[in-house]
Amino acid sequence: MDEINLGEMFAYFKAKLHILLTIFALIFGLGSFYVFFMQKPKYEATATVIVSSDKSNANLPGEVATNKNLIDTYTQVVKSHRVLDKVKSDINIEKSYDEMLKMIEVSAVKGTEIITITTTDRDAEFATKMTNKIADHFVKEIAKIYNDRNINVLDSAVTPTEPANIKIVRQEIIAFAAGLIFSVSILFLVFYFDRSVKTSEQVESQLHLPVIGKIHMIDAEKERLKRRQRALALKAKKEAKEDDSAENVENTENEEEAPEEDLSSELILKNNPKSIISEDFRTVRTSLDFSLVGKNNNSLVLTSTAPNEGKSFVSANLAIAFANTGKKVLLVDADMRLGRQHEIFELSNQAGLSNLLVETAGDRLRKYVQKTDIENLSVVTRGVTPPNPAELIDSKQMEKFIATVKSKYDYVIIDSAPVYNLADSLIISKKADRTMIVCRVNKTNIDHVKDGLKSLQAIDANVAGVILNQIPLEKRTGYYNQYYL
């Protein structure tokens, strides 16, 4: 385990603040519920008995030791069958000797000749009655046993008005502290053993790679609320136009529902060009623009360590970002196992890269390149899944294909298979000019990224940096927030 970085830890706690507060609220709530609703009140009634002695000899060492031993003996007499059986008979209770013994506590006050007798019970009056009976019978029995009349009840028990076991303020403070300590401890343990990528500082310090860009998370809840607001607005509009024709109502409905379809699309730059996420992709494009210049330096591979980390989403939108500058862009889906660019752009996958690489008759690139409805952007889908993806990617046909498209397009974006435990990305990264690793925040395992990076560096692949995907969207203020939201 690497050393704990306090900056990373505080950033993690900030990102997981809602979980911290949830755990705290749960523990504190359970504690409060127990205090107010589950805890049964118990009352304590206390009486004191004083043991008189001969004051003239009280300071003699032997006499002091004798008095101490005598008081210790007296405390045991209080709990004896001889005393408690008489108490049981007097107040007529249906409790065994052992049960009565658990109810009482007898102790000597240090440095004095006073013995305290305390009874605990849910019934305050019963506790008081039992305590006083124990004190009375104890005095009588000592007089019989030792023929000692110097023992007297100092204070009789008084009926308590408040339970001894319920201290609301103190218990609420304990519940608060327990909730805080428990929630922080759980989150710390999760952070300590969590090997996922969390911050750009972590990437730069552990991988020694620059973070080229950060793609924020689509705020699903915010989008849901927007859809809800549109639905309510549409309903109100329909109610206001009850006299309109059915055709007009249908047209209005189509006009209102169109943006909702856009929100569900992964092509953020196409459908939501003013969103924060669209600006994130433009920032990544700007960072890469100066390094991808010229026909001999214009191909970029995007890979990840595992599926579902967002490399296809990033590849598609990054390709759109470059196409929006007026440059010719080709997006190649080289993930022949799980590639889905045809789904993102809603294109046919009958003829794609795998078909092209097994084609031997001449140059038929046009047959496999599909134009999109985005100006300057074309796509080569993955094609039919072959039994030997790595062999196809490592073929002469693949080298020829990359050389051809690099000469025909200003930018070639290659969506490759995950690099961890697969040879596909290693092979294609060696053939391309740059390689970027897409990491999904709070999901991608940093150790897997390290292993993948070592494999890429072992074949001298030019790893340009890391793109962090799905960063939680934080609140923004001012001009930036007003413009993009």
C-alpha positions in Angstrom: 0.0 0.0 0.0 1.3 3.4 -1.0 1.8 6.1 1.6 -1.4 8.1 2.4 -1.6 11.4 0.6 -3.5 13.8 2.8 -4.6 15.9 -0.1 -6.0 12.8 -1.9 -7.7 11.7 1.3 -9.4 15.1 1.9 -10.5 15.2 -1.7 -11.9 11.7 -1.4 -13.8 12.6 1.8 -15.2 15.7 0.1 -16.4 13.6 -2.8 -17.9 11.1 -0.5 -19.4 13.6 1.9 -22.9 12.4 1.3 -21.9 8.8 2.3 -20.2 10.2 5.4 -23.3 12.1 6.4 -25.5 9.2 5.7 -23.5 6.8 7.9 -23.3 9.5 10.6 -27.0 10.1 10.5 -27.8 6.4 10.7 -25.6 5.8 13.7 -26.7 9.0 15.5 -30.3 8.2 14.6 -30.1 4.7 16.0 -28.5 6.0 19.2 -31.2 8.6 19.6 -33.9 6.1 18.9 -32.6 3.9 21.6 -32.3 6.7 24.1 -35.8 8.0 23.6 -37.8 4.9 22.7 -36.0 1.7 23.5 -34.3 2.4 26.8 -36.3 1.4 29.8 -35.9 3.6 32.8 -34.3 2.2 36.0 -34.4 3.9 39.3 -31.8 3.8 42.1 -32.6 4.2 45.8 -29.7 4.5 48.2 -29.6 4.2 52.0 -26.5 4.6 54.2 -25.5 2.8 57.4 -22.8 4.1 59.8 -20.6 1.8 61.9 -19.6 3.5 65.1 -16.4 2.6 66.9 -14.4 3.4 70.0 -12.9 6.8 69.1 -10.1 6.5 71.7 -8.4 3.7 69.8 -9.5 4.7 66.3 -6.0 5.9 65.3 -4.1 2.8 66.5 -2.7 0.8 63.5 -4.2 -2.4 64.7 -7.6 -0.8 65.4 -7.7 0.8 61.9 -7.0 -2.6 60.3 -9.7 -4.2 62.4 -12.3 -1.6 61.6 -11.5 -2.0 57.9 -11.9 -5.8 58.0 -15.1 -5.4 60.0 -16.6 -3.0 57.5 -15.6 -5.4 54.6 -17.3 -8.2 56.6 -20.4 -6.1 57.1 -20.8 -5.4 53.4 -20.9 -9.2 52.8 -23.5 -9.6 55.6 -25.8 -7.2 53.7 -25.8 -9.6 50.7 -26.2 -12.7 52.8 -29.2 -15.1 52.7 -29.9 -14.2 56.3 -30.7 -10.6 55.4 -32.2 -10.9 51.9 -34.5 -13.8 52.8 -36.0 -11.7 55.6 -36.4 -8.8 53.2 -38.1 -11.1 50.7 -40.5 -12.4 53.3 -41.3 -8.8 54.5 -42.2 -7.3 51.2 -43.5 -10.5 49.6 -41.6 -10.4 46.3 -41.4 -13.3 43.9 -37.7 -13.1 43.2 -35.0 -15.6 43.9 -31.9 -14.8 46.0 -29.7 -14.5 42.9 -32.2 -12.1 41.3 -32.2 -9.9 44.4 -28.5 -10.0 44.6 -28.2 -8.6 41.1 -30.5 -5.7 42.1 -28.4 -4.4 45.0 -24.9 -2.9 45.2 -23.1 -2.6 48.6 -20.0 -0.6 49.1 -18.0 1.1 51.8 -17.2 4.8 51.5 -13.5 5.1 51.4 -11.9 6.7 54.5 -15.2 6.5 56.5 -17.2 4.0 58.5 -20.2 4.4 56.2 -21.7 1.6 54.1 -24.0 2.5 51.2 -26.8 0.2 50.0 -28.3 0.8 46.6 -31.2 -1.0 44.9 -32.0 -0.7 41.2 -35.4 -1.4 39.8 -37.8 -0.1 37.2 -40.3 0.7 40.0 -39.0 3.7 42.0 -41.2 3.0 45.0 -40.3 -0.7 45.1 -36.5 0.1 44.9 -36.9 2.5 47.8 -38.9 0.1 49.9 -36.5 -2.8 49.3 -33.4 -0.6 50.1 -34.9 0.5 53.5 -35.9 -3.0 54.4 -32.3 -4.3 53.6 -30.8 -1.5 55.8 -33.2 -2.2 58.7 -32.7 -6.0 58.6 -28.9 -5.6 58.3 -28.8 -3.5 61.5 -30.9 -6.0 63.3 -28.9 -9.0 62.2 -25.5 -7.4 63.0 -26.8 -6.7 66.5 -27.7 -10.4 66.9 -24.5 -11.7 65.4 -22.0 -9.4 67.0 -24.1 -8.1 69.9 -23.1 -4.7 68.5 -25.5 -1.8 69.0 -23.1 0.8 67.4 -24.6 0.3 63.9 -27.4 2.6 62.8 -29.1 3.7 59.6 -27.7 7.1 58.8 -30.0 8.0 55.9 -33.0 6.1 54.7 -33.6 5.8 51.0 -35.8 8.5 49.4 -38.0 7.6 46.4 -36.1 8.8 43.2 -37.9 11.0 40.7 -35.6 10.6 37.7 -34.2 7.4 36.2 -30.6 6.7 36.9 -29.8 5.2 33.5 -31.2 7.9 31.3 -29.0 10.9 30.9 -30.3 12.4 27.6 -27.6 15.1 27.1 -24.7 12.8 27.9 -26.1 9.9 25.9 -26.8 12.2 22.9 -23.2 13.5 23.0 -22.0 9.9 23.1 -24.3 9.0 20.1 -23.0 12.0 18.2 -19.4 11.1 18.9 -20.0 7.4 18.0 -21.6 8.4 14.7 -18.8 10.7 13.8 -16.0 8.3 14.7 -17.7 5.3 13.1 -18.5 7.1 9.9 -15.1 8.6 9.5 -13.4 5.3 10.4 -15.5 3.4 7.8 -14.7 6.0 5.1 -11.0 6.0 6.0 -10.9 2.2 5.7 -12.6 2.3 2.4 -10.2 5.0 1.2 -7.2 3.1 2.5 -8.1 -0.1 0.7 -9.7 1.5 -2.3 -7.3 1.2 -5.3 -9.4 3.2 -7.7 -8.2 6.3 -9.5 -9.5 9.4 -7.5 -7.6 12.6 -8.4 -5.3 14.0 -11.0 -2.6 14.4 -8.3 -2.7 10.7 -7.6 -2.3 10.0 -11.4 0.6 12.3 -11.8 2.4 11.2 -8.6 1.9 7.4 -9.1 2.0 7.1 -12.9 4.2 10.0 -13.7 1.9 11.0 -16.6 0.2 14.3 -17.2 -3.6 14.5 -17.0 -4.5 15.8 -20.4 -8.2 16.4 -19.5 -11.0 15.9 -17.1 -14.5 14.9 -18.3 -17.2 15.5 -15.8 -20.0 13.2 -14.9 -23.4 13.7 -16.5 -25.6 14.8 -13.6 -28.4 12.3 -14.1 -30.6 13.7 -11.3 -30.4 17.2 -12.8 -31.3 15.8 -16.2 -34.2 14.0 -14.7 -35.5 17.1 -13.1 -35.2 19.0 -16.4 -37.2 16.3 -18.1 -39.8 16.4 -15.4 -40.1 20.2 -15.8 -40.5 19.8 -19.6 -43.1 17.2 -19.1 -45.1 19.5 -16.7 -44.7 22.4 -19.1 -45.9 20.2 -22.0 -48.9 19.1 -19.9 -49.8 22.7 -19.0 -49.5 23.7 -22.6 -51.8 21.0 -23.8 -54.4 21.9 -21.2 -54.2 25.5 -22.3 -54.8 24.6 -25.9 -57.7 22.2 -25.5 -59.6 23.9 -28.3 -56.7 23.5 -30.7 -56.7 20.8 -33.4 -55.1 17.4 -32.7 -52.5 18.2 -35.4 -51.3 21.3 -33.6 -51.1 19.4 -30.3 -49.1 16.7 -31.9 -46.7 19.2 -33.5 -46.3 20.9 -30.1 -45.5 17.6 -28.4 -42.9 16.8 -31.0 -41.2 20.1 -30.5 -41.1 19.7 -26.7 -39.9 16.1 -26.7 -37.0 16.5 -29.1 -34.5 17.8 -26.5 -35.3 14.9 -24.2 -34.0 12.4 -26.8 -30.8 14.5 -27.0 -30.2 14.3 -23.3 -30.1 10.5 -23.5 -27.5 10.5 -26.3 -23.8 10.0 -25.6 -22.9 12.5 -28.4 -22.7 15.4 -25.9 -20.9 17.8 -28.3 -23.5 17.3 -30.9 -26.7 17.6 -28.8 -25.5 19.7 -25.9 -22.7 21.9 -27.3 -23.0 24.5 -24.4 -22.8 22.0 -21.6 -19.9 21.8 -19.2 -19.0 18.3 -20.5 -18.8 19.7 -24.1 -16.4 22.3 -22.8 -14.3 19.6 -21.2 -13.9 17.9 -24.5 -12.9 21.1 -26.2 -10.3 21.6 -23.5 -8.8 18.1 -24.2 -8.8 18.9 -27.9 -6.9 22.1 -27.3 -4.3 20.2 -25.2 -3.8 17.6 -27.9 -4.0 20.0 -30.9 -0.4 21.1 -30.8 1.0 17.5 -30.4 -1.1 16.0 -33.3 0.3 18.1 -36.2 1.2 16.8 -39.6 0.4 13.7 -41.5 3.1 11.8 -39.7 1.9 12.7 -36.3 -1.9 12.7 -36.5 -3.1 9.4 -35.1 -4.3 8.9 -31.6 -5.2 5.6 -29.8 -7.6 5.7 -26.8 -7.5 2.8 -24.5 -8.5 1.8 -20.9 -7.7 -0.9 -18.5 -11.2 -2.6 -18.5 -14.6 -2.3 -20.1 -17.1 0.4 -19.0 -14.6 3.0 -18.2 -15.8 5.4 -21.0 -13.1 5.2 -23.7 -15.7 4.8 -26.5 -17.7 7.8 -25.1 -14.5 9.8 -24.9 -13.3 8.7 -28.4 -16.6 9.7 -30.0 -16.9 13.1 -28.5 -13.2 13.9 -28.9 -13.6 13.0 -32.6 -16.5 15.5 -32.9 -14.5 18.1 -31.1 -11.7 17.9 -33.7 -14.3 17.7 -36.6 -15.9 21.0 -35.3 -12.6 22.8 -36.1 -13.2 22.1 -39.8 -10.6 19.3 -40.0 -11.3 15.9 -41.6 -11.5 13.3 -38.9 -11.8 9.5 -39.1 -12.9 7.6 -36.0 -11.8 3.9 -36.1 -13.4 1.4 -33.8 -10.6 -1.1 -33.3 -12.2 -2.8 -30.3 -13.3 -5.9 -32.3 -14.6 -7.6 -29.2 -16.9 -5.0 -27.6 -16.7 -2.0 -29.8 -19.9 0.1 -30.0 -19.2 3.1 -32.1 -21.9 1.9 -34.5 -24.4 2.0 -31.6 -23.3 5.5 -30.5 -23.6 7.0 -34.1 -26.4 4.6 -35.1 -24.5 3.2 -38.1 -24.5 -0.2 -39.7 -21.9 -2.7 -38.5 -22.2 -5.2 -41.3 -18.9 -4.0 -42.9 -16.2 -2.6 -40.6 -12.6 -2.9 -39.6 -12.5 -6.6 -39.3 -14.0 -7.1 -42.8 -11.5 -4.5 -44.2 -8.5 -6.3 -42.7 -9.4 -9.6 -44.3 -10.1 -8.0 -47.7 -7.3 -8.7 -50.1 -8.6 -7.4 -53.3 -7.3 -3.8 -53.8 -8.0 -0.6 -52.0 -11.6 -0.5 -51.0 -11.5 1.9 -48.1 -14.6 3.8 -49.3 -16.6 0.6 -48.8 -15.9 0.6 -45.1 -15.9 4.3 -44.2 -19.3 5.6 -43.2 -20.1 9.3 -43.1 -22.0 10.7 -40.1 -24.4 13.6 -39.9 -21.6 15.5 -38.3 -19.7 17.5 -40.8 -16.1 16.4 -41.4 -16.5 13.2 -39.3 -16.4 9.7 -40.7 -16.4 6.4 -38.9 -15.1 2.9 -39.5 -17.1 0.5 -37.2 -15.6 -2.6 -35.8 -17.3 -5.0 -38.1 -18.1 -8.6 -37.5 -16.3 -10.0 -34.5 -13.5 -12.2 -35.7 -12.0 -15.3 -33.9 -8.5 -13.7 -34.0 -8.7 -9.9 -33.3 -5.0 -9.6 -32.2 -3.7 -11.4 -35.4 -5.8 -9.0 -37.6 -4.5 -5.9 -35.8 -0.9 -7.2 -36.1 -1.3 -7.8 -39.9 0.3 -6.0 -42.8 -3.2 -4.9 -43.8 -3.6 -3.0 -40.6 -0.3 -1.1 -41.1 -1.4 -0.3 -44.7 -4.8 0.9 -43.4 -3.3 3.2 -40.8 -0.8 4.7 -43.3 -3.6 5.2 -45.8 -6.0 7.0 -43.4 -3.3 9.1 -41.9 -2.6 10.5 -45.4 -6.3 11.1 -46.2 -7.4 12.6 -42.9 -6.2 15.4 -40.6 -6.9 13.4 -37.5 -7.3 9.7 -36.9 -8.9 8.7 -33.6 -8.7 5.0 -32.8 -11.0 3.5 -30.1 -9.0 0.5 -29.1 -9.7 -2.5 -26.8 -8.7 -2.3 -23.1 -5.0 -2.7 -22.6 -5.1 -4.8 -19.4 -4.6 -8.5 -20.3 -5.2 -8.0 -24.0 -2.6 -7.6 -26.8 -4.8 -5.6 -29.2 -4.0 -2.2 -27.7 -0.3 -3.0 -27.3 -0.1 -3.8 -31.0 -2.1 -0.9 -32.3 -0.4 1.6 -29.9 3.0 0.8 -31.5 1.6 1.6 -34.9 0.0 4.9 -33.9 1.6 8.2 -33.0 0.1 8.8 -29.6 -1.8 6.7 -26.9 -4.1 8.1 -24.3 -5.4 6.1 -21.3 -8.9 6.8 -20.2 -9.5 6.3 -16.5 -12.9 6.3 -14.8 -12.7 8.1 -11.5 -13.6 5.9 -8.5 -13.7 2.8 -10.7 -10.4 2.3 -12.6 -7.9 0.3 -10.5 -4.7 2.3 -10.3 -2.6 -0.9 -10.1 -4.1 -2.2 -13.4 -3.2 1.2 -15.0 0.3 0.8 -13.7 0.5 -2.7 -15.2 -1.0 -1.5 -18.5 1.4 1.4 -18.7 4.4 -0.9 -18.1 3.3 -3.0 -21.0 2.9 0.0 -23.3 6.3 1.4 -22.3 7.9 -2.0 -22.8 7.0 -1.8 -26.5 8.1 1.9 -26.7 4.5 3.1 -27.2 4.2 6.9 -27.0 1.8 7.3 -24.0 0.9 11.0 -24.1 -1.1 11.0 -20.8 -4.4 10.2 -19.1 -7.9 11.5 -19.5 -10.0 11.3 -16.3 -13.6 10.4 -17.0 -16.8 10.6 -15.0 -15.5 13.2 -12.5 -18.4 14.2 -10.1 -20.0 17.5 -11.2 -19.5 20.1 -8.5 -21.4 23.3 -8.0 -20.1 26.2 -10.0 -20.9 29.9 -9.7 -20.6 33.1 -11.7 -20.4 33.5 -15.5 -19.2 29.9 -16.1 -22.2 28.4 -14.4 -24.7 30.8 -16.0 -23.4 30.2 -19.5 -23.1 26.4 -19.4 -26.1 25.6 -17.3 
